[in-house]
Amino acid sequence: MRNIESLRTCGTEAAERYKNNHTHRFGRTMQICKKLMPDVKTRVLDIGASQLTVLLKQYYGNVTTLGYPIAEDGGGQRTKEVVSLSLSHITCDLNDAERFEKWPDVKEKFDLIVFAETIEHLKIAPE
């Protein structure tokens, strides 16, 4: 049986509702990102792929995501549009972040890290 969050967030209707509810916030987040890093060649790490990832990819192009495997997420934040993007992805369960041995071995460096669609889902303190 799926958990309550999945029941509210899965499917086309939930994805559309999510996108509509967060359009203003996504736009504001993009304004901040562009102000901080206006260069379209900026290397971006987006923690927790969502519709915001689509906007980041449209502007910057070089976007890597970090989080659960994208194809496994059935939530409203991960629409077909997000899943179909050509993205580098780092698989990582942030709920295991306190265990150093669970950290992914990442050699890449990023100019901008966006952590906007994940914190409310964590079971542990983000720091």
Summary of the structure (lengths in Angstrom):
residues: 127
radius of gyration: 14.6
end to end distance: 31.5
largest distance: 45.4
contacts: 323
relative contact order: 0.19
helix: 45%
strand: 13%
